[in-house]
Amino acid sequence: MWLDSHCHLTAERYDEDRQEVLDRAFRSGVETLIAIGSGYGPAGNGQAVALAHSDPRIFATVGVHPHEAEAQNDELRSQLRDWYADPRVIAVGECGLDYHYMRSPREVQRRVLAEQLQWARELTLPAVVHVRDDGANAYEELLDIWAGEGEGELTGVLHCFTSTLEFARRALEQGFYISFSGVVTFPRSDALREVAREIPLDRLLVETDAPFLAPHGHRGKRNEPAWVSLVGETLARVHELRAEEMARITTTNARRLFHLPAGPTD
């Protein structure tokens, strides 16, 4: 049984058939979904929390995406603190730095990320982290902020990992798990699969990042959590394991990271 550790289930692209999408995921062998609240405006957080309350197999994260860092204000801070008290909310995020699209100024992104990591440490919640850049700056600054705010007490996941092995190793040393998305299945992702081969099995997660990044065989389509197994099967081949074993490993890892109750694969 698989656990999709990162999917945007409240995206507008699911508005017409969300329940069907969920049903397909559960029929396909996905036992748990983590609905990411940030990335669709502040209201997306509340929608993710509500969805998590509608089905015991769904949990939520809430936070401020780097694209939306300028939206952070006292009212949103108060809302976020209320959401973090909800038992269905299991992580801070997705938060991070994105210097590719630059939809919020760098200094604002850094400040909002630092604030969210302070909350994660205070509340003993893991952080779901996004990082993207056309160079090295965001990656270097992310680790600097993580170390400064975390004081060695933070844990979290670098979602949709596409960076280098050198950066992965440094992130692992600072307590991160590494999550791979459909990108690792693309025919031209040989270098990324080589990175995945070197990630310790006890730090691997799988995700879809749905509705984005549909895996090979479904490129150009709206992504769905039902296809998380295609990511896991690729990682299984890379690590020379059976898919069932990779499902057990990655699901166990996600449950450990997010402090989720034991499921049938544990």
Rosetta blueprint (number, residue, H / E / L):
1 M L
2 W E
3 L E
4 D E
5 S E
6 H E
7 C E
8 H L
9 L L
10 T L
11 A L
12 E H
13 R H
14 Y H
15 D L
16 E L
17 D L
18 R H
19 Q H
20 E H
21 V H
22 L H
23 D H
24 R H
25 A H
26 F H
27 R H
28 S L
29 G L
30 V E
31 E E
32 T E
33 L E
34 I E
35 A E
36 I E
37 G L
38 S L
39 G L
40 Y L
41 G L
42 P L
43 A H
44 G H
45 N H
46 G H
47 Q H
48 A H
49 V H
50 A H
51 L H
52 A H
53 H H
54 S H
55 D L
56 P L
57 R L
58 I E
59 F E
60 A E
61 T E
62 V E
63 G L
64 V L
65 H L
66 P H
67 H H
68 E H
69 A H
70 E H
71 A H
72 Q L
73 N L
74 D H
75 E H
76 L H
77 R H
78 S H
79 Q H
80 L H
81 R H
82 D H
83 W H
84 Y H
85 A L
86 D L
87 P L
88 R L
89 V E
90 I E
91 A E
92 V E
93 G E
94 E E
95 C E
96 G E
97 L E
98 D E
99 Y L
100 H L
101 Y L
102 M L
103 R L
104 S L
105 P L
106 R H
107 E H
108 V H
109 Q H
110 R H
111 R H
112 V H
113 L H
114 A H
115 E H
116 Q H
117 L H
118 Q H
119 W H
120 A H
121 R H
122 E H
123 L H
124 T L
125 L L
126 P L
127 A E
128 V E
129 V E
130 H E
131 V E
132 R E
133 D L
134 D L
135 G L
136 A L
137 N H
138 A H
139 Y H
140 E H
141 E H
142 L H
143 L H
144 D H
145 I H
146 W H
147 A H
148 G H
149 E H
150 G H
151 E L
152 G L
153 E L
154 L L
155 T L
156 G E
157 V E
158 L E
159 H L
160 C L
161 F L
162 T L
163 S L
164 T L
165 L H
166 E H
167 F H
168 A H
169 R H
170 R H
171 A H
172 L H
173 E H
174 Q L
175 G L
176 F E
177 Y E
178 I E
179 S E
180 F E
181 S L
182 G H
183 V H
184 V H
185 T H
186 F L
187 P L
188 R L
189 S L
190 D H
191 A H
192 L H
193 R H
194 E H
195 V H
196 A H
197 R H
198 E H
199 I L
200 P L
201 L H
202 D H
203 R H
204 L E
205 L E
206 V E
207 E L
208 T L
209 D L
210 A L
211 P L
212 F L
213 L L
214 A L
215 P L
216 H L
217 G L
218 H L
219 R L
220 G L
221 K L
222 R L
223 N L
224 E L
225 P H
226 A H
227 W H
228 V H
229 S H
230 L H
231 V H
232 G H
233 E H
234 T H
235 L H
236 A H
237 R H
238 V H
239 H L
240 E L
241 L L
242 R L
243 A H
244 E H
245 E H
246 M H
247 A H
248 R H
249 I H
250 T H
251 T H
252 T H
253 N H
254 A H
255 R H
256 R H
257 L H
258 F H
259 H L
260 L L
261 P L
262 A L
263 G L
264 P L
265 T L
266 D L
